[in-house]
């Protein structure tokens, strides 16, 4: 153990626990620090760390067979689109099955991480303790730091305003029952919340405002979970995939503008689609009233870009999230406009002992992708897989970004981390095969020398290692 690099994992959400398993499987010494009192991260409803965006009615929008870890399938009989409680039970079962819980320090935050001149990481905890590690693995998630409209809309609003991150139920944290509610945004959370509030007996009126149109994909097509039916082989060009997906979706539910939503200015799959089985029913029933983008706020009214005005009591901003790393100095690592160029969404060229896990936005589920990343990183730390040089990584980054911005031409923050599910797995497999051959030829040398173990004389960790 002392001959292997010592690893620090930040976060025990769905990505962090996959990393912990990969390290444990390979005998790599690690500590995992989790700000909350349980695993699950964003899926932990009412997480006391304040970072979860889960709401009472939340269900997954990628079917369970695509979402599950490959090393631990979901139990037989799991619904196609289970609730957050089922997912949390699954995460807890995963952690207990692989005996990972005792390796996670709960109720503990990493407040600062500094890479010293010799490459060793100095990690400061909120307890005041300082630890040293050879490798830092960042799995802090990217759906916890709410992004509000910037710049703010002109005018002043006299009612209540919350970000969707704070939304828990129609009564919490603001009581929407019998109120006129404006939901701003066209992502998954916006449509989930609008559909919930639009059900009879809840909000008096629900308005759904969007500056730009999006493509809405139902959860089921021909009675089959959509991701199982529309998942094309990775070699299929995205434009052909787009045409086929558009044909299948249009045959089943029609086009967004048939229901009063804005017409998208892009092809389907040229921006991240929104998944909703209910939105068209609510629009067609008059339970939700579509509106264009906001022009200005005017006391108890909101004026829209088409000149229409509506009385509004509550605004729920579903305007996305910032990618944030509060433990890094801003001049070291930051993601302005959510843009952090990384090799295969994992490595910043030149920083050979810093890895990001789950920092991507797939047309699919993050969990199995984080699992695959973790295994690759673990094998690399053992010397089993060599990674490309920094110049080679940068060349790949440049090529991928050119392709990404050619496809997602608006360069919006939501597209800076976009990857295609099957193509990404294929790339990781290719890296593993090529890197494995190079590693064998070089004698499986460790890429990161173990130096941190001798620095800390006190190897104790905070008392609250176990979950409460």
Secondary structure as the mmCIF struct_conf table of DSSP 4:
data_model
#
loop_
_struct_conf.conf_type_id
_struct_conf.id
_struct_conf.beg_label_comp_id
_struct_conf.beg_label_asym_id
_struct_conf.beg_label_seq_id
_struct_conf.end_label_comp_id
_struct_conf.end_label_asym_id
_struct_conf.end_label_seq_id
TURN_TY1_P TURN_TY1_P1 UNK A 2 UNK A 3
BEND BEND1 UNK A 4 UNK A 4
STRN STRN1 UNK A 7 UNK A 10
BEND BEND2 UNK A 13 UNK A 13
HELX_RH_AL_P HELX_RH_AL_P1 UNK A 14 UNK A 25
TURN_TY1_P TURN_TY1_P2 UNK A 26 UNK A 27
STRN STRN2 UNK A 30 UNK A 33
BEND BEND3 UNK A 35 UNK A 39
HELX_RH_3T_P HELX_RH_3T_P1 UNK A 41 UNK A 43
BEND BEND4 UNK A 44 UNK A 44
TURN_TY1_P TURN_TY1_P3 UNK A 45 UNK A 46
TURN_TY1_P TURN_TY1_P4 UNK A 48 UNK A 49
BEND BEND5 UNK A 50 UNK A 50
TURN_TY1_P TURN_TY1_P5 UNK A 56 UNK A 57
STRN STRN3 UNK A 59 UNK A 59
BEND BEND6 UNK A 61 UNK A 62
HELX_RH_AL_P HELX_RH_AL_P2 UNK A 64 UNK A 67
BEND BEND7 UNK A 68 UNK A 68
STRN STRN4 UNK A 69 UNK A 69
TURN_TY1_P TURN_TY1_P6 UNK A 70 UNK A 71
STRN STRN5 UNK A 72 UNK A 72
HELX_LH_PP_P HELX_LH_PP_P1 UNK A 73 UNK A 75
TURN_TY1_P TURN_TY1_P7 UNK A 76 UNK A 77
TURN_TY1_P TURN_TY1_P8 UNK A 80 UNK A 81
STRN STRN6 UNK A 83 UNK A 83
HELX_RH_AL_P HELX_RH_AL_P3 UNK A 84 UNK A 97
TURN_TY1_P TURN_TY1_P9 UNK A 98 UNK A 99
HELX_RH_3T_P HELX_RH_3T_P2 UNK A 101 UNK A 103
STRN STRN7 UNK A 104 UNK A 105
BEND BEND8 UNK A 107 UNK A 107
STRN STRN8 UNK A 110 UNK A 115
TURN_TY1_P TURN_TY1_P10 UNK A 117 UNK A 118
BEND BEND9 UNK A 119 UNK A 119
STRN STRN9 UNK A 121 UNK A 125
TURN_TY1_P TURN_TY1_P11 UNK A 126 UNK A 127
BEND BEND10 UNK A 128 UNK A 128
STRN STRN10 UNK A 130 UNK A 133
BEND BEND11 UNK A 134 UNK A 134
STRN STRN11 UNK A 135 UNK A 138
BEND BEND12 UNK A 142 UNK A 144
STRN STRN12 UNK A 145 UNK A 146
HELX_LH_PP_P HELX_LH_PP_P2 UNK A 147 UNK A 149
BEND BEND13 UNK A 150 UNK A 151
HELX_LH_PP_P HELX_LH_PP_P3 UNK A 152 UNK A 153
BEND BEND14 UNK A 154 UNK A 154
STRN STRN13 UNK A 155 UNK A 157
BEND BEND15 UNK A 159 UNK A 159
STRN STRN14 UNK A 160 UNK A 163
HELX_RH_3T_P HELX_RH_3T_P3 UNK A 164 UNK A 166
STRN STRN15 UNK A 169 UNK A 169
TURN_TY1_P TURN_TY1_P12 UNK A 170 UNK A 171
STRN STRN16 UNK A 172 UNK A 172
BEND BEND16 UNK A 173 UNK A 174
TURN_TY1_P TURN_TY1_P13 UNK A 177 UNK A 178
BEND BEND17 UNK A 179 UNK A 179
STRN STRN17 UNK A 180 UNK A 184
BEND BEND18 UNK A 187 UNK A 187
HELX_RH_AL_P HELX_RH_AL_P4 UNK A 188 UNK A 197
TURN_TY1_P TURN_TY1_P14 UNK A 198 UNK A 198
BEND BEND19 UNK A 199 UNK A 199
TURN_TY1_P TURN_TY1_P15 UNK A 200 UNK A 201
BEND BEND20 UNK A 202 UNK A 202
BEND BEND21 UNK A 204 UNK A 204
STRN STRN18 UNK A 205 UNK A 209
BEND BEND22 UNK A 211 UNK A 212
STRN STRN19 UNK A 216 UNK A 217
BEND BEND23 UNK A 219 UNK A 219
STRN STRN20 UNK A 220 UNK A 221
TURN_TY1_P TURN_TY1_P16 UNK A 222 UNK A 223
STRN STRN21 UNK A 224 UNK A 225
HELX_RH_AL_P HELX_RH_AL_P5 UNK A 226 UNK A 230
TURN_TY1_P TURN_TY1_P17 UNK A 234 UNK A 235
BEND BEND24 UNK A 236 UNK A 236
HELX_RH_AL_P HELX_RH_AL_P6 UNK A 238 UNK A 253
HELX_RH_3T_P HELX_RH_3T_P4 UNK A 256 UNK A 259
TURN_TY1_P TURN_TY1_P18 UNK A 260 UNK A 260
HELX_LH_PP_P HELX_LH_PP_P4 UNK A 261 UNK A 264
BEND BEND25 UNK A 265 UNK A 266
TURN_TY1_P TURN_TY1_P19 UNK A 268 UNK A 269
BEND BEND26 UNK A 270 UNK A 271
HELX_LH_PP_P HELX_LH_PP_P5 UNK A 272 UNK A 273
STRN STRN22 UNK A 274 UNK A 275
BEND BEND27 UNK A 277 UNK A 278
HELX_RH_AL_P HELX_RH_AL_P7 UNK A 279 UNK A 284
TURN_TY1_P TURN_TY1_P20 UNK A 285 UNK A 286
BEND BEND28 UNK A 287 UNK A 288
STRN STRN23 UNK A 289 UNK A 291
STRN STRN24 UNK A 294 UNK A 299
TURN_TY1_P TURN_TY1_P21 UNK A 300 UNK A 300
STRN STRN25 UNK A 301 UNK A 304
TURN_TY1_P TURN_TY1_P22 UNK A 305 UNK A 306
BEND BEND29 UNK A 307 UNK A 307
STRN STRN26 UNK A 309 UNK A 311
BEND BEND30 UNK A 313 UNK A 313
STRN STRN27 UNK A 314 UNK A 317
STRN STRN28 UNK A 321 UNK A 322
TURN_TY1_P TURN_TY1_P23 UNK A 326 UNK A 327
BEND BEND31 UNK A 328 UNK A 328
TURN_TY1_P TURN_TY1_P24 UNK A 330 UNK A 332
BEND BEND32 UNK A 333 UNK A 333
HELX_RH_3T_P HELX_RH_3T_P5 UNK A 336 UNK A 338
STRN STRN29 UNK A 343 UNK A 343
TURN_TY1_P TURN_TY1_P25 UNK A 344 UNK A 346
STRN STRN30 UNK A 347 UNK A 347
TURN_TY1_P TURN_TY1_P26 UNK A 349 UNK A 350
TURN_TY1_P TURN_TY1_P27 UNK A 352 UNK A 353
STRN STRN31 UNK A 354 UNK A 356
BEND BEND33 UNK A 358 UNK A 358
STRN STRN32 UNK A 361 UNK A 362
BEND BEND34 UNK A 363 UNK A 364
BEND BEND35 UNK A 366 UNK A 366
HELX_RH_AL_P HELX_RH_AL_P8 UNK A 367 UNK A 381
TURN_TY1_P TURN_TY1_P28 UNK A 382 UNK A 383
BEND BEND36 UNK A 384 UNK A 385
HELX_LH_PP_P HELX_LH_PP_P6 UNK A 386 UNK A 389
HELX_RH_AL_P HELX_RH_AL_P9 UNK A 390 UNK A 407
BEND BEND37 UNK A 408 UNK A 408
TURN_TY1_P TURN_TY1_P29 UNK A 409 UNK A 410
HELX_RH_3T_P HELX_RH_3T_P6 UNK A 413 UNK A 415
TURN_TY1_P TURN_TY1_P30 UNK A 416 UNK A 417
STRN STRN33 UNK A 418 UNK A 419
HELX_RH_AL_P HELX_RH_AL_P10 UNK A 421 UNK A 441
TURN_TY1_P TURN_TY1_P31 UNK A 442 UNK A 443
BEND BEND38 UNK A 447 UNK A 448
HELX_RH_3T_P HELX_RH_3T_P7 UNK A 452 UNK A 454
TURN_TY1_P TURN_TY1_P32 UNK A 455 UNK A 455
BEND BEND39 UNK A 457 UNK A 457
BEND BEND40 UNK A 463 UNK A 463
BEND BEND41 UNK A 466 UNK A 466
#
